[in-house]
């Protein structure tokens, strides 16, 4: 039986509106995906260690501390402009990394990007929830597909831009983000963003209300973060270290992300039918196994195994987002903000730790360690609340 909280929403899946938000997600995340493929150039220009390189990702995640407060603000206001302005506010600083004169300026640009990322990602899933009817998993799959497609296209796009214009000359790519915000201003005028009542629960009350779900999900985010952080941040460096081929490194990241798109659409949609918990368990069993196979495979076999890793590892996000919205009161930006804060901070802290460990023992052994940690997600899935909201 569908949870009664969804009665306040239109039960029809509004495909056009869901796709529109997904497109906005795609445009925004193309720019936020630039950091990993640019790391080899940044490391070379500023002579950074892997720990310092990992810290750049952490700085980009620091604004996630504000996510619960952004969510509470979004619940009380018309948050349309959060989403409309995000592409330009992310495009500009990410397009200026090549012009940064020193490490400190790099961190400032990435911090500004992190603020924009939070302003977009906290309310956007709530907007998707409100127009997805009874098919929340499908809606979140569409939404996350936009982000993963961006991370598929982004590395190739920025590698092509740097190859053509140089690391210090690729900044004109920001124009696309500016145009995207202008288009979104026109296209998003009909998306429902009616503020919720002003007596919304406090952040503490929201956390207490959802504690049974948030605690195991937070643990899952952390252990999954070791696998995700190792691949999404350091995969280009890992491939370059083994092949010395910059283009192959960019393509490898895109191959993983493209497989993730398939996983997101498949697992998120199937969770509407077979249950969130069951599909989450499937993904978290397959992900560490496939990561180990990737490390120990060689030659052309690495690509299909990498695709399997991307399929399973990235497919968990729409399922978790659907669970958060269905367990909150009529879809809550505050609840999503709390979850996104936990997710972003866990991932950023983990990336620094991965970089430090990789400096000591090398990336290959670090990947093996991250895969072994990933198996710890299995008992955490079993601790999720027994009742599936969709049932």
VMD Tcl script that draws the C-alpha trace (Angstrom):
set ca {
  {0.00 0.00 0.00}
  {1.25 3.46 -0.85}
  {2.17 5.60 2.10}
  {-0.65 7.99 3.01}
  {1.71 10.95 2.92}
  {1.76 10.79 -0.85}
  {-1.97 11.61 -0.93}
  {-1.13 15.31 -0.96}
  {0.61 14.84 -4.31}
  {-0.73 14.22 -7.77}
  {-0.50 10.44 -8.21}
  {0.37 10.81 -11.91}
  {4.01 10.66 -13.02}
  {4.60 14.02 -14.75}
  {7.24 13.00 -17.26}
  {7.86 16.44 -18.80}
  {8.53 18.13 -15.48}
  {10.72 15.30 -14.19}
  {12.79 15.37 -17.38}
  {13.15 19.17 -17.18}
  {14.68 18.99 -13.70}
  {16.90 16.14 -14.88}
  {18.18 18.30 -17.76}
  {18.98 21.09 -15.30}
  {20.83 18.54 -13.18}
  {22.78 17.44 -16.25}
  {23.91 20.96 -17.17}
  {24.85 21.85 -13.60}
  {26.82 18.68 -12.89}
  {28.86 18.83 -16.10}
  {30.78 21.68 -14.47}
  {31.03 20.15 -11.00}
  {32.50 17.00 -12.64}
  {35.55 18.90 -13.94}
  {37.72 18.46 -10.83}
  {38.71 14.78 -11.18}
  {39.87 14.95 -14.83}
  {41.64 18.25 -14.12}
  {43.54 16.87 -11.11}
  {46.53 15.64 -13.17}
  {46.97 19.16 -14.58}
  {46.46 20.79 -11.17}
  {48.92 18.43 -9.50}
  {51.52 19.11 -12.18}
  {51.09 22.90 -12.10}
  {51.19 23.25 -8.31}
  {53.36 20.18 -7.46}
  {50.75 18.73 -5.11}
  {50.76 15.46 -3.18}
  {47.75 13.14 -3.43}
  {46.72 14.25 0.06}
  {46.67 17.90 -1.07}
  {44.77 16.90 -4.19}
  {42.18 15.07 -2.07}
  {41.85 18.15 0.15}
  {40.60 20.15 -2.87}
  {37.60 17.83 -3.07}
  {37.05 18.26 0.66}
  {37.01 22.06 0.35}
  {34.36 21.71 -2.34}
  {32.25 19.66 0.10}
  {32.55 21.98 3.15}
  {29.43 24.02 2.24}
  {27.47 20.79 2.73}
  {27.52 21.72 6.43}
  {24.82 24.25 5.50}
  {22.60 21.68 3.76}
  {20.06 21.23 6.58}
  {19.65 25.00 6.88}
  {19.37 25.39 3.11}
  {16.72 22.67 3.22}
  {14.76 24.41 5.96}
  {14.91 27.68 4.00}
  {13.77 25.86 0.86}
  {10.79 24.38 2.74}
  {9.68 27.88 3.70}
  {10.34 29.73 0.44}
  {9.84 29.37 -3.29}
  {13.14 27.64 -4.07}
  {12.88 27.91 -7.88}
  {15.79 30.38 -8.10}
  {18.08 28.06 -6.16}
  {17.85 25.71 -9.12}
  {17.78 28.32 -11.87}
  {20.96 30.12 -10.78}
  {22.98 27.02 -9.88}
  {24.36 26.34 -13.42}
  {25.97 29.77 -13.76}
  {27.24 29.89 -10.16}
  {28.92 26.52 -10.67}
  {30.13 27.13 -14.24}
  {32.08 30.31 -13.52}
  {34.41 29.14 -10.70}
  {34.96 25.70 -12.28}
  {35.93 27.40 -15.56}
  {38.56 29.54 -13.81}
  {40.62 26.77 -12.17}
  {43.27 26.98 -14.88}
  {43.78 30.69 -14.18}
  {44.23 30.28 -10.43}
  {47.64 31.72 -9.43}
  {48.09 29.51 -6.36}
  {46.65 26.71 -4.22}
  {44.70 29.11 -1.97}
  {42.77 30.59 -4.91}
  {41.98 27.08 -6.11}
  {40.39 26.34 -2.74}
  {38.34 29.56 -2.84}
  {36.99 28.75 -6.31}
  {36.08 25.22 -5.22}
  {34.41 26.50 -2.04}
  {32.19 28.84 -4.09}
  {31.35 25.89 -6.33}
  {30.42 23.86 -3.26}
  {27.93 26.53 -2.13}
  {26.25 26.44 -5.54}
  {26.19 22.64 -5.52}
  {24.37 22.65 -2.17}
  {21.84 25.26 -3.30}
  {20.92 23.00 -6.21}
  {21.09 19.49 -4.79}
  {19.13 20.05 -1.57}
  {15.77 21.20 -3.03}
  {15.94 19.52 -6.47}
  {15.03 15.97 -5.28}
  {12.04 17.42 -3.42}
  {10.84 19.04 -6.63}
  {11.21 15.67 -8.38}
  {9.32 13.90 -5.57}
  {6.39 16.29 -5.92}
  {5.96 15.58 -9.63}
  {6.69 11.82 -9.58}
  {3.33 10.66 -8.26}
  {3.45 7.09 -6.98}
  {6.69 6.29 -8.85}
  {9.27 7.99 -6.64}
  {12.01 5.52 -7.54}
  {11.48 6.14 -11.24}
  {11.50 9.92 -10.72}
  {14.73 9.80 -8.71}
  {16.24 7.56 -11.41}
  {15.46 10.17 -14.07}
  {16.86 12.92 -11.85}
  {20.07 11.06 -11.03}
  {20.48 10.07 -14.68}
  {20.97 13.76 -15.45}
  {23.80 13.95 -12.93}
  {25.50 10.75 -14.02}
  {25.23 11.62 -17.72}
  {26.93 14.90 -16.82}
  {29.77 13.02 -15.16}
  {29.97 10.86 -18.28}
  {30.14 13.80 -20.69}
  {32.01 16.19 -18.37}
  {35.41 14.45 -18.28}
  {35.45 14.06 -22.07}
  {34.30 17.66 -22.59}
  {36.88 19.20 -20.26}
  {39.67 16.96 -21.58}
  {38.82 18.11 -25.11}
  {38.69 21.75 -23.97}
  {42.06 21.58 -22.22}
  {43.63 19.71 -25.15}
  {42.40 22.42 -27.52}
  {42.68 25.60 -25.43}
  {45.22 24.62 -22.77}
  {44.75 24.34 -19.01}
  {44.93 28.10 -18.56}
  {42.74 28.86 -21.58}
  {39.61 26.71 -21.27}
  {37.64 29.35 -19.29}
  {35.25 30.26 -22.21}
  {33.31 27.05 -21.46}
  {31.52 29.00 -18.71}
  {29.32 30.58 -21.41}
  {27.27 27.39 -21.69}
  {26.40 27.54 -17.98}
  {25.33 31.17 -18.31}
  {23.06 30.33 -21.21}
  {21.66 27.35 -19.31}
  {20.56 29.52 -16.38}
  {18.85 31.91 -18.81}
  {16.96 29.02 -20.43}
  {16.03 27.52 -17.06}
  {14.63 30.87 -15.96}
  {12.07 30.58 -18.75}
  {11.42 26.84 -18.59}
  {11.03 26.38 -14.84}
  {8.30 28.95 -14.31}
  {5.58 26.28 -14.15}
  {7.34 23.82 -11.83}
  {5.48 23.59 -8.47}
  {7.49 25.13 -5.63}
  {4.73 26.12 -3.23}
  {6.28 26.74 0.21}
  {5.30 24.40 3.01}
  {3.67 25.66 6.19}
  {5.82 27.93 8.37}
  {5.69 25.67 11.42}
  {8.03 23.13 9.83}
  {9.86 20.85 12.31}
  {13.27 21.90 13.55}
  {16.34 20.21 12.11}
  {16.79 18.33 15.38}
  {13.18 17.13 15.28}
  {13.62 16.02 11.68}
  {16.71 14.00 12.61}
  {14.96 12.37 15.58}
  {11.90 11.56 13.49}
  {14.01 9.78 10.87}
  {16.72 8.36 13.15}
  {15.84 4.71 12.42}
  {16.42 5.33 8.72}
  {19.21 7.92 8.86}
  {21.60 5.94 11.09}
  {22.00 2.87 8.85}
  {21.84 4.99 5.69}
  {24.64 7.18 7.05}
  {26.77 4.10 7.62}
  {26.02 2.92 4.09}
  {27.03 6.31 2.71}
  {30.37 6.14 4.54}
  {31.38 2.63 3.45}
  {30.10 3.25 -0.08}
  {32.07 6.51 -0.01}
  {35.37 4.62 0.16}
  {34.62 2.87 -3.12}
  {33.03 5.89 -4.78}
  {35.74 8.32 -3.63}
  {38.56 6.05 -4.79}
  {37.08 5.77 -8.27}
  {35.46 9.16 -8.90}
  {38.45 11.17 -7.63}
  {41.50 9.02 -8.35}
  {40.52 6.81 -11.31}
  {42.17 9.13 -13.89}
  {45.38 9.12 -11.83}
  {45.21 5.33 -11.46}
  {44.81 4.83 -15.22}
  {47.55 7.35 -16.07}
  {49.88 5.63 -13.62}
  {49.37 2.32 -15.41}
  {49.13 3.49 -19.03}
  {50.47 7.09 -19.15}
  {47.51 7.93 -21.41}
  {45.52 11.09 -20.48}
  {42.74 10.40 -23.00}
  {42.32 6.83 -21.77}
  {42.05 8.15 -18.22}
  {39.22 10.52 -19.19}
  {37.44 7.83 -21.17}
  {37.70 5.35 -18.27}
  {35.91 7.75 -15.94}
  {33.23 8.28 -18.57}
  {32.83 4.51 -19.07}
  {32.19 4.09 -15.34}
  {29.71 6.96 -15.25}
  {27.88 5.72 -18.37}
  {27.42 2.32 -16.75}
  {26.20 4.16 -13.65}
  {23.47 5.80 -15.72}
  {22.19 2.36 -16.74}
  {22.37 1.21 -13.13}
  {20.49 4.26 -11.87}
  {17.65 3.85 -14.36}
  {17.45 0.11 -13.75}
  {17.79 -0.18 -9.97}
  {15.82 2.97 -9.12}
  {12.89 1.94 -11.31}
  {12.95 -1.69 -10.11}
  {12.86 -0.48 -6.50}
  {9.30 0.79 -7.14}
  {8.33 -2.81 -7.84}
  {10.62 -5.00 -5.73}
  {11.32 -2.71 -2.78}
  {14.01 -0.18 -1.89}
  {15.80 -2.35 0.67}
  {16.04 -5.40 -1.58}
  {17.52 -3.47 -4.52}
  {19.91 -1.56 -2.25}
  {21.21 -4.87 -0.89}
  {21.74 -6.20 -4.42}
  {23.84 -3.16 -5.39}
  {25.94 -3.18 -2.22}
  {26.80 -6.85 -2.63}
  {27.79 -6.47 -6.27}
  {29.81 -3.21 -5.96}
  {32.75 -4.37 -3.80}
  {33.01 -7.67 -5.70}
  {33.22 -5.87 -9.04}
  {35.77 -3.35 -7.69}
  {38.05 -6.19 -6.63}
  {37.65 -7.78 -10.06}
  {38.62 -4.44 -11.65}
  {41.86 -4.25 -9.68}
  {42.87 -7.82 -10.50}
  {41.82 -7.77 -14.16}
  {44.08 -6.67 -16.99}
  {43.93 -5.52 -20.61}
  {40.56 -5.10 -22.29}
  {38.80 -6.99 -19.46}
  {39.19 -3.91 -17.25}
  {36.52 -2.01 -19.19}
  {33.58 -4.44 -18.80}
  {34.50 -4.95 -15.15}
  {34.69 -1.17 -14.65}
  {31.24 -0.91 -16.23}
  {29.89 -3.47 -13.77}
  {31.44 -1.51 -10.91}
  {29.86 1.74 -12.09}
  {26.49 0.03 -12.64}
  {26.30 -1.32 -9.09}
  {28.08 1.44 -7.15}
  {26.25 4.45 -8.59}
  {22.79 2.83 -8.66}
  {22.30 3.19 -4.90}
  {21.68 6.96 -4.84}
  {18.13 7.15 -6.33}
  {17.01 4.35 -4.00}
  {18.31 6.19 -0.92}
  {16.84 9.52 -2.07}
  {13.45 7.86 -2.59}
  {13.61 6.37 0.91}
  {14.42 9.75 2.46}
  {11.50 11.51 0.76}
  {9.01 8.72 1.48}
  {9.94 8.61 5.17}
  {9.66 12.41 5.56}
  {6.50 14.45 5.81}
  {5.15 15.01 2.28}
  {8.63 15.43 0.85}
  {11.00 17.57 2.85}
  {13.97 19.68 1.79}
  {15.07 19.68 5.45}
  {15.19 15.87 5.52}
  {17.03 15.81 2.22}
  {19.38 18.52 3.48}
  {20.32 16.43 6.51}
  {20.97 13.38 4.34}
  {22.93 15.38 1.75}
  {25.07 16.92 4.51}
  {25.92 13.46 5.83}
  {26.57 12.19 2.30}
  {28.79 15.04 1.15}
  {30.79 15.31 4.37}
  {31.34 11.56 4.62}
  {32.55 11.47 1.03}
  {34.84 14.48 1.41}
  {36.44 13.17 4.60}
  {36.89 9.77 3.01}
  {38.59 11.25 -0.08}
  {41.26 12.91 2.06}
  {41.82 9.63 3.91}
  {42.02 7.73 0.61}
  {44.58 10.23 -0.69}
  {46.66 9.88 2.48}
  {46.56 6.07 2.37}
  {47.39 6.09 -1.36}
  {50.45 8.26 -0.66}
  {51.63 5.54 1.74}
  {50.78 2.27 -0.02}
  {49.85 3.22 -3.61}
  {46.50 3.43 -5.39}
  {46.19 -0.25 -6.30}
  {46.39 -1.49 -2.70}
  {44.14 1.38 -1.64}
  {41.51 0.22 -4.13}
  {41.63 -3.28 -2.64}
  {41.22 -1.85 0.87}
  {38.26 0.29 -0.22}
  {36.55 -2.74 -1.77}
  {36.94 -4.72 1.47}
  {35.47 -1.82 3.45}
  {32.56 -1.79 0.98}
  {31.41 -5.23 2.22}
  {30.54 -3.58 5.55}
  {27.52 -2.03 3.84}
  {25.71 -5.38 3.70}
  {24.83 -5.67 7.43}
  {23.88 -1.98 7.46}
  {21.25 -2.58 4.76}
  {19.79 -5.33 6.93}
  {19.39 -2.79 9.75}
  {17.17 -0.49 7.68}
  {13.53 -0.26 8.87}
  {11.67 -3.44 7.95}
  {8.63 -1.71 6.53}
  {9.21 -0.49 2.97}
  {7.21 2.70 2.44}
  {6.28 1.67 -1.07}
  {4.72 -1.63 0.06}
}
mol new
graphics top color blue
foreach p $ca { graphics top sphere $p radius 0.5 }
foreach p [lrange $ca 0 end-1] q [lrange $ca 1 end] { graphics top cylinder $p $q radius 0.2 }
display resetview
